[in-house]
Amino acid sequence: MSPVEPILALGQLFELDSTLITVAVGAALIGAVSGGLGSFAYLRRQGLVGDIVSHSSLLGIVAAFVVSWMVTGAGSKSLVVLVPGAIIAGVGALLLSREIQARTTIKEDTSLGLMLAIFFGSGLFLLRWVQRQSPAIQGHTGLEDYIFGMAAAMTRSDLAMIAILGAVSAVVLALFWKEFQLFTFDPGYARSLGLRTTLIDTLMLTLLVLGIVIGIQSVGVVLMISLLVTPASAARQWTKRLGSMVGLSALFGGVSGLLGALISASELRVPTGPVVVLIATAIFLFSILMAPGRGVIARARTRRRAAAALALGPPNTEVR
C-alpha cells in the first residue's frame, strides 16, 4: 500500500475531488519538508545555496527527460524519473562550487553565482533545444512548467515519491540530530570533538537538496527558495530553540502549501506556486509583527518602557 493511500481514502470519504486531495496533500508535504530543512539553511546563512540548488535542478530535470527519451523512445515527466536528475544536478553544482573555492582564490558567493549562471543557463538551453526537436522528441510539453511550478500535474505516484523522500529526510534528521545541531551552531567545536564535519556538511546539503527538488513541480525553480527560507524566518521569531524552530517551520510550510493548493483550486483559478509563497510571506509578516520578544510590536513596547523608566530619572540613593 502506498504511504499516502489512507489520506486519499479519508478525503474520498468526505466526497472531495481526488485530484484536489492529491495536490493539497502533496503541497502540504512539500511545505513541511522544505520548511523544516530550511531552518538549517537559515541558521547557517545558506539561503543562496538553496537558490543555486533550485535553479541548477532545471538542468537535471531536462537532462533526465532526454535520457528517458533515449532509453524508452518516449520522454517521461514522472517525478520518479526527474527527481534523481534534479538531485544529481543540485549536488553537482554544490560540489563543483566547493572545488572551485578549494583550488582557486574565488570566494564562496562568487563561485555559487557562477554555478547558478552555468547550470540554470544550460538548463534553459537544453529545454529550448528539446522544444525545437518536436515531433522527434515527444512528451516534452509541460517541462517549462518546472520554471514557475505546476501543482495540478501532480499524480499519485508523484505524491508517493514525495512522501517517501520526506520520510527519508525526517529519519536522517532524527538520527543525526545532535551532530547537525552542534555543527550548525559551532562547527569549530564539532571539529575539535573529532566529528567528521565534512561528512556532516555534505549530508546536510544533501538533505537540503532533497527538500528543494521535491517542491519544484509545485512551486517552480524560481520561487522554491521562498518556500525554503520564509517559513524558517517566521519560525525564528517565535522561539530560540532549534527543535521548536524546526517544528514551527515545518508547520508554517505545511499550512502554506495546503492553503495555497486549496485557494488555487477555488474559483479564483490562480497558480499554486505564487499563492503558496504569498501565504508563507503573510505568515512571516504576521510573525515579525506579533511574535513576543522579537516582534516589532513587542520591541516597540520594550523601548517605550525603557524610555519611560529613563524619563523618571535614576533612583534616589542619597544617604541621610
N, C-alpha and C positions, 0 to 999 in steps of 0.2 A: 504494500500500500504506500502511495506517495505521502510524504510528511505533511502535505497541505490538504489532503483529502478530507479530514474531519472538519476543517474550517469551511471548505467549499460545500460540504454536505449541510453544515449548520446554516450557511447563507441560503441554500436552496430550500431549507425547511421554512424560512420566512419569505419564500417566493421572491427572492432577489435575483436579478439577472446574473447569469453565470459569468459573463464577460466582465461585468462591473465588479463582481466579487473577486475575480482573478486579478484585475488591475488594482483594486483597492488594497487587497492583502499584499500583493507584490510591492506596491508603492510604500506601504507601511513597513514591510520588512526591510526594504532598501533604506528608508529613512532611519530606522532603528539601528541597523548595522553601520551605516555611514556615520550617523551621529555619534554613536558610541566610540568607534575607532577614531573619529575626528578629534576627540578630546586629547589624544596623544599628539596629533599633529598640531593642535592649537597650543598645547603646553610647551612643545618643543620648537614652536615657531617655524613650522614646516608647511605653512599654507601654500607657499609657492611650489613645494614638492607635489602637493595634491593637484595643483593646476597643471603641472607638467605631465603627471600621470594621465589625467583625464584627456588632455589634448593628444598625447602620444598614443593613446589607446585607439584612436581613429585609424592609424596605420595598421595596427594589429587586426582590427575588425575587418577592414577591407582585404588585407592580405589573407586572412583566414577564409574569407568568402571566395577569393580567387583560387586558393588551394583546394577547397571543397569542389569548386567547378572543374578543376583539372583532374581531380580524382574520380568524381562521380559523373561529370558531364553536366551537372546542374548545381549552381551555387546554392548553398544553404544559409538562411538567415537565423537559424536557431541559435539560442544563447549557448547551447551545448557545444556548438562549433565556434562561435565568435568570441566567447569569453576567454578561452585559452589563448587565442591570438592577442586579445587586448591585454591579458596578464603578461604575456611574453614581451610585448612592446613596452608596457609600463615599466616592468622591472628592468628591461634592457636599457631604457632611457636613463633610469636612475644609476645603474651600474656603469654605463658609459660616462655619465656626468662625474661619478666618483673617480674613474680612471683619469679623466681629464684633469681633475683637481690634483690628483696624486703625481702626475707626470709632467705637469706644466705649472706656470705661475698664475693661471687663470683662477679666479675666485669662484666660490660656490654659486652666487647669484648669476654670474655671467655664464658659467657652464650650464646651469639649468635653463637659462634663457636660450642658449644655443640648442639644447635638446628640444625645447618647445618648438623653435623655428624649424629644425630639421625634421622631427617626427611628424608634427602637425602638417607642415608643408608637403612632406612626402605622402601623408595620408590623403590630403586633398588632391594631389596629383594623381595618385593611384585610383581614387574614387572617380575622378573625371575620365581617366583612361578606360575604366570599366564601363562607364556610362556610354562612351563613344564606341564600344565594341558591340553594341546591340545590332542585330539579334544574335551574334555569335555567342555572347555571354548572356544567358537568360536568367531572370530572377533577381537582377540587381536593383529593381525598383524598391525603394524604401531604405536603402543603405544611407542615403543622405539624411534620413530622419535621425540618425545617431548624432548628428551635429547639435540639434536642438531637442531631441527626445521625441518618442512616440509611444507613450504608455499603452495606448489602445491596441498595439500589435502584440502585447504580451500574451503568451499561451500558457497552458497548464504545465507543459514541460519546462518552459522558462521559469515559471513560478517555483517548480520543484527544485530547479538548479539554484535559484536564489536562496531558497530555504536551506539547502544543503551547504552552500558556501557560507551562509550566515551562521549556521550551526558550527561549522568547522572553525570559523573565526572566533566564536564565543568559547569553544573548548580550548583553543590555543591561548586565548587571552586569560582564561581561568588557570590554565596550567603554568603559565609563565608570569602570573600577576606580580609577584614580588620582584622578579627581575625587571619587568617592564617599569614598575613603579620606581625602583631605585635608579635605573638608567635614565628615566625621564627627568628626575629632579637633580641627580648628582652623578653624572657619568664618570667623573674622575674618581669618586669614592667607589663606584661599582668596579672600575678597573683595578683599583688598589686591593679589592677583595678577591681578585683573581677571576672575576666573571669574564666570559668571552663576549666582550662588548660589541665586537664586530658582528658576531653571530646574532646577538640580541638586536642590534640595529637593523641588520638585514631582515630578520624575522618581523620586526615591527613595520618596516617598509613594505614587506610582502603583504601583511595584513591590511595595510593602508591601501595598497593596490587593489586587493580584493574588495574592500569597502567602496572603492571608486568604480571599478569596472562593472559591478553588478547593477549599478544605478544608471549607467549610461543610456540604456534603452529608454528609461522613463524620463530622465532629466536632460540627457544630452551631454556631450563633452564640454560644451561652453558653460553650462550652468552647474555642472556637477560639483565644482569647488564650493559653491554656495551651500549646498546640502551637507558638505563635509565640515565646514568651518562654522556656519551660522548657528546650528544647534549647540555646538560646544561653547561658542561665545556667550550664548544665552544662559547655558547651564552654569558657566563660571560666575555669573552674577549672584547666584543663589547659594553657593557652597564653596568651602575651602578644601574639602576632602576629595581625593581623586575618585574613590568608589562612588560617592554620591554624584560627582560631576559626570562620570561615565553613564550612570543610570539615568540621570536627568537629560543628558544629551541624547541618549537613545530614545527616551520618551518623547522629547520635543521633535526629534527627527521622524519618529513613527507617526506622531499626530499630524505633522506637516504632510507626510506622504499620504496618509489616509484621507485627510480633509481635502487635499489637493486633487486626489483621484475622484472623490465624490462630487466636488464642485465642478470639475471639468466635465463630468458626465451629466451634469444637470442641464437645464435649458439654456444656460449661458454658452455652452459649447466652446469652451476656451481650452487651449493646450494645457496638458497636465504639468509639464516641467515648470513653466513660469509660475503657475498657480502654487505649486509646492514651494518654490523658492520665496514667493511673496508671503505665504503663511509662515514660513520659517523666519522671515525678516520681521513680520509682525510680532512673533513670539520674542524675538531678540529685542525689539524696541520696547515691548512691554516690560521685559526683564530689566533692561538697562534703566528704565524709569522707576519701576516699582520694587525692585529687589531690596530687601532690608540690608543695611550695611554698606553695600556697594552701589546701589541705585542712585540715580540723580536726585530724586526727592529725598531719600534718606541722607545723602551727603549735604544737601541744602539745609535740612533741619539741623544737622550736626554743626554746620558753620554758623547758623543763626544762634544756636545755644551757646557756642563758644564766644560769639560776638557779644551776646547779652551778658555772659559772665564777665567778659573783659570790660564791658561798659560799667559794671558795678564797682570796678576797681579792686585792688588787692585787699585781702582781709586785714583787719586791724590787728597788728601784732605788737602794739605799744605796751610796754610793761609799766604798770602803775604801782 
